[in-house]
Amino acid sequence: MACVSTSQKDARTRSVLSQKALAAAAGFDRTYIRLLEREQYSLSIDTLESIAEVLGVEPHTLIMPVPSR
């Protein structure tokens, strides 16, 4: 199952960025990043690209299937 919120959070923590730092760098409010990670909002392609750029990953890696934990 693909899960943008989990992939985004994993990439963010690997990048050692807080939600606040990611939000500031991508031009969003921290609350928006938190809600994305909690799957309370869907994100647009533009948002996906902005977040991926800040995290230093390709956008498709944020929508790839997440292995079971």
Helices and strands as residue ranges (DSSP letters): H 4-14, H 19-26, H 30-37, H 45-55, G 59-62
